[in-house]
């Protein structure tokens, strides 16, 4: 653990991000360009995300499965948009078992192709539907400009793949996943507020009829796409010749969805909540929610250490994830810095003076406030405090997003100036024309992040780019 | 779900196995030779195994991490035995991102090489030790004679990789994993009794100084290696130049272990417990522990279905995983067959006559016994019954193993005859010479499965092969 200060977040955000990820022990680069080693602290955060997502995926009626890593080139090629979209990012196995393969095998960039080629065997009648399956897996998409967690050549994710009897059911599925699985996890556990929307055509997943997305704002004013859920129509069913006999006795193609969330979310937590001292973890996500630092001279250790252990036991009893940092060789100040860097939500300092007062000194990571609390009832007080921290991080991120959202710029120039400086989200009417979208991108590097779902019925308005009548409002930003 | 009878287990064990795996919905073959699709029911069993192993891995002080899938050929080549052992089974990525790679990347067959090349950065002082890390991952080892779960070109597993200050500590680690993580899970959850032993030199993991193993007997008389834990000495530390400054101030190499358990365990459960009617799942492993089948004519459904729901709620309340099979279009007999095939430990039949008697008919999958039990106190009675089934499956597998274990054959011929027919385990003194081991293999196809750990101090005895003084007893069997 280096004792040098971190780069200032406001000064060089990318350098700050990289240093926080490395020094907090989340991840590091590996011998393979673009593929990262996820270290214990980073993986523990991912495990919580996994468990929270998995609980919600199962609660909404899905089961887990596992499909193979390697996809024959001929299978991948059957859905044209998919193979075209992913071809530049594929890693390809050409030799196996000491021999050149007759047919190359792609390392899965996503599993629609292999899964729909299998669903052809699983679906005959409407009685076989819906298929509601999910898998936890790794993926490879070759990445030329990798960044830890945000863009890596290999990433971990879950990918859901469902098949339905009707279009309405499939669209409802894609939205259930967006709201009840992804938005609920990201807002209530990761404490990151998200905009719910649809993608414009140019930003859709290859092969999707509609891509639903959750967009979050990072502390540098750039957007992060945190999770997506796709309504795929009948394209994959047609490409892989999946048919079922419907209630009316006629053969037809089922309707598909797919949806994924990845290890990128760990990077989102760093960038949505972190500050100049490092990570700030929401308590529901934190591997350790409380760290207890005993403060004792050599002759006080025999009193203070057992007291710290007793407090830890009491907190554990109350369901709090707690750790005692009793490393004798390190000074308290060093430990404070380290746990602040790692974003532990609450620090409890326990010294001889605290004990004499039957109290402990309790510091919040989010705002830095420190107070002395009585040992009697400490566990209950800290449970409340953790709830407060969770709510405060969410509220603070939401305020930050509101502060950084430009509503209805008065002119195209104002829009471009705002977006070009990566100042945050800009919300403005859009005519729906891809040329206007492309013009904004060329002039500012910003893209349409989403067309909000919660929009009121189309308001009167003129496209911010061309002045023609708008068909929707759009949210623009520079993005990761 | 086919209604044809399964092949008889005693008639054609491999055919029986394949049909049970497919018809019970555990797994099926995929478009990629040797790689399987793990279906929802099979994956649910794997998820329980994962959770049970993971809890024990964490309880013994380990943390989870994730290392990349792709290993540069030059990294893999640095430990000679490892690369030699796995070279024939490698799948190799030679193209990525649309270009020929300068250096080919192996899809990991196991991760010692990549992990130890990383540990070189993580270890400087004895204070950095031990490293106690585990990962959940997929692996590829090209398989010419694949069988679902037992030998697949891709499999899922956990692999632990630890580094220690002393040899004694590393050996103790390998044994802790063997006993407290693997044997405890396999015996108390999977209900499969295991022999604990060391491998002979010819059967060791490439690069290992000592391979510890757990060997189980399947119902066809063949052995299954269920999990292994390796003491790796300093070989990997030397190959990857991992050094630390010891307590005495001198530089030295740490000592390594690695250990893994795979999706093969699902196949082990099928082969250790299954019978002519299909799977028999131990309750602690079963995705559904109880299935309730309402038995009702059309005019009785309004009474029977709510009663079945109420019983299900009561069982759920008691922590039992329960499912009501109320599919109206299927006959009870069909449902009984299906849930027997799927190995659900306890079936509850609930009909109008049962209800009139304030009772339910309860059938065990393991022995087939059926009894009527009063509805009052049913949940407690079924909890006890599930414990009984768990214990009975273990006891039955242990008795079967004892019945099929030949202790101290009187002659080499008796040994070879017994082993050649795959009759089970044979335990006999061995001189330790690889030539004797090779001779048995040539004459019978059987290998030394392990040198038991619980052996008494070397007994007087003569090698069953050559008559020279024995150094150990050995357990032989044909194996998967």
HADDOCK unambig.tbl for C-alpha pairs under 7 A between the chains (distance, minus, plus):
assign (segid A and resid 32 and name CA) (segid B and resid 72 and name CA) 6.80 0.50 0.50
assign (segid A and resid 35 and name CA) (segid B and resid 68 and name CA) 6.01 0.50 0.50
assign (segid A and resid 36 and name CA) (segid B and resid 68 and name CA) 6.43 0.50 0.50
assign (segid A and resid 37 and name CA) (segid B and resid 66 and name CA) 5.83 0.50 0.50
assign (segid A and resid 37 and name CA) (segid B and resid 67 and name CA) 4.77 0.50 0.50
assign (segid A and resid 37 and name CA) (segid B and resid 68 and name CA) 6.36 0.50 0.50
assign (segid A and resid 38 and name CA) (segid B and resid 65 and name CA) 5.65 0.50 0.50
assign (segid A and resid 38 and name CA) (segid B and resid 66 and name CA) 4.94 0.50 0.50
assign (segid A and resid 38 and name CA) (segid B and resid 67 and name CA) 6.48 0.50 0.50
assign (segid A and resid 39 and name CA) (segid B and resid 65 and name CA) 5.20 0.50 0.50
assign (segid A and resid 39 and name CA) (segid B and resid 66 and name CA) 6.82 0.50 0.50
assign (segid A and resid 40 and name CA) (segid B and resid 63 and name CA) 5.97 0.50 0.50
assign (segid A and resid 40 and name CA) (segid B and resid 64 and name CA) 5.67 0.50 0.50
assign (segid A and resid 40 and name CA) (segid B and resid 65 and name CA) 5.01 0.50 0.50
assign (segid A and resid 43 and name CA) (segid B and resid 64 and name CA) 6.45 0.50 0.50
assign (segid A and resid 43 and name CA) (segid B and resid 65 and name CA) 5.55 0.50 0.50
assign (segid A and resid 63 and name CA) (segid B and resid 40 and name CA) 5.98 0.50 0.50
assign (segid A and resid 64 and name CA) (segid B and resid 40 and name CA) 5.69 0.50 0.50
assign (segid A and resid 64 and name CA) (segid B and resid 43 and name CA) 6.46 0.50 0.50
assign (segid A and resid 65 and name CA) (segid B and resid 38 and name CA) 5.66 0.50 0.50
assign (segid A and resid 65 and name CA) (segid B and resid 39 and name CA) 5.20 0.50 0.50
assign (segid A and resid 65 and name CA) (segid B and resid 40 and name CA) 5.02 0.50 0.50
assign (segid A and resid 65 and name CA) (segid B and resid 43 and name CA) 5.56 0.50 0.50
assign (segid A and resid 66 and name CA) (segid B and resid 37 and name CA) 5.83 0.50 0.50
assign (segid A and resid 66 and name CA) (segid B and resid 38 and name CA) 4.94 0.50 0.50
assign (segid A and resid 66 and name CA) (segid B and resid 39 and name CA) 6.81 0.50 0.50
assign (segid A and resid 67 and name CA) (segid B and resid 37 and name CA) 4.76 0.50 0.50
assign (segid A and resid 67 and name CA) (segid B and resid 38 and name CA) 6.47 0.50 0.50
assign (segid A and resid 68 and name CA) (segid B and resid 35 and name CA) 6.03 0.50 0.50
assign (segid A and resid 68 and name CA) (segid B and resid 36 and name CA) 6.43 0.50 0.50
assign (segid A and resid 68 and name CA) (segid B and resid 37 and name CA) 6.35 0.50 0.50
assign (segid A and resid 72 and name CA) (segid B and resid 32 and name CA) 6.81 0.50 0.50
assign (segid A and resid 88 and name CA) (segid B and resid 97 and name CA) 5.16 0.50 0.50
assign (segid A and resid 88 and name CA) (segid B and resid 98 and name CA) 5.50 0.50 0.50
assign (segid A and resid 89 and name CA) (segid B and resid 96 and name CA) 6.90 0.50 0.50
assign (segid A and resid 89 and name CA) (segid B and resid 97 and name CA) 4.61 0.50 0.50
assign (segid A and resid 90 and name CA) (segid B and resid 96 and name CA) 5.59 0.50 0.50
assign (segid A and resid 90 and name CA) (segid B and resid 97 and name CA) 5.53 0.50 0.50
assign (segid A and resid 91 and name CA) (segid B and resid 93 and name CA) 6.50 0.50 0.50
assign (segid A and resid 91 and name CA) (segid B and resid 95 and name CA) 5.81 0.50 0.50
assign (segid A and resid 91 and name CA) (segid B and resid 96 and name CA) 4.06 0.50 0.50
assign (segid A and resid 91 and name CA) (segid B and resid 97 and name CA) 6.42 0.50 0.50
assign (segid A and resid 92 and name CA) (segid B and resid 93 and name CA) 5.25 0.50 0.50
assign (segid A and resid 92 and name CA) (segid B and resid 94 and name CA) 6.45 0.50 0.50
assign (segid A and resid 92 and name CA) (segid B and resid 95 and name CA) 5.26 0.50 0.50
assign (segid A and resid 92 and name CA) (segid B and resid 96 and name CA) 6.07 0.50 0.50
assign (segid A and resid 93 and name CA) (segid B and resid 91 and name CA) 6.49 0.50 0.50
assign (segid A and resid 93 and name CA) (segid B and resid 92 and name CA) 5.25 0.50 0.50
assign (segid A and resid 93 and name CA) (segid B and resid 93 and name CA) 4.09 0.50 0.50
assign (segid A and resid 93 and name CA) (segid B and resid 94 and name CA) 6.25 0.50 0.50
assign (segid A and resid 94 and name CA) (segid B and resid 92 and name CA) 6.43 0.50 0.50
assign (segid A and resid 94 and name CA) (segid B and resid 93 and name CA) 6.23 0.50 0.50
assign (segid A and resid 94 and name CA) (segid B and resid 94 and name CA) 6.35 0.50 0.50
assign (segid A and resid 95 and name CA) (segid B and resid 91 and name CA) 5.81 0.50 0.50
assign (segid A and resid 95 and name CA) (segid B and resid 92 and name CA) 5.25 0.50 0.50
assign (segid A and resid 96 and name CA) (segid B and resid 89 and name CA) 6.91 0.50 0.50
assign (segid A and resid 96 and name CA) (segid B and resid 90 and name CA) 5.61 0.50 0.50
assign (segid A and resid 96 and name CA) (segid B and resid 91 and name CA) 4.07 0.50 0.50
assign (segid A and resid 96 and name CA) (segid B and resid 92 and name CA) 6.08 0.50 0.50
assign (segid A and resid 96 and name CA) (segid B and resid 142 and name CA) 6.42 0.50 0.50
assign (segid A and resid 97 and name CA) (segid B and resid 88 and name CA) 5.16 0.50 0.50
assign (segid A and resid 97 and name CA) (segid B and resid 89 and name CA) 4.62 0.50 0.50
assign (segid A and resid 97 and name CA) (segid B and resid 90 and name CA) 5.53 0.50 0.50
assign (segid A and resid 97 and name CA) (segid B and resid 91 and name CA) 6.42 0.50 0.50
assign (segid A and resid 97 and name CA) (segid B and resid 142 and name CA) 5.25 0.50 0.50
assign (segid A and resid 98 and name CA) (segid B and resid 88 and name CA) 5.47 0.50 0.50
assign (segid A and resid 142 and name CA) (segid B and resid 96 and name CA) 6.42 0.50 0.50
assign (segid A and resid 142 and name CA) (segid B and resid 97 and name CA) 5.26 0.50 0.50
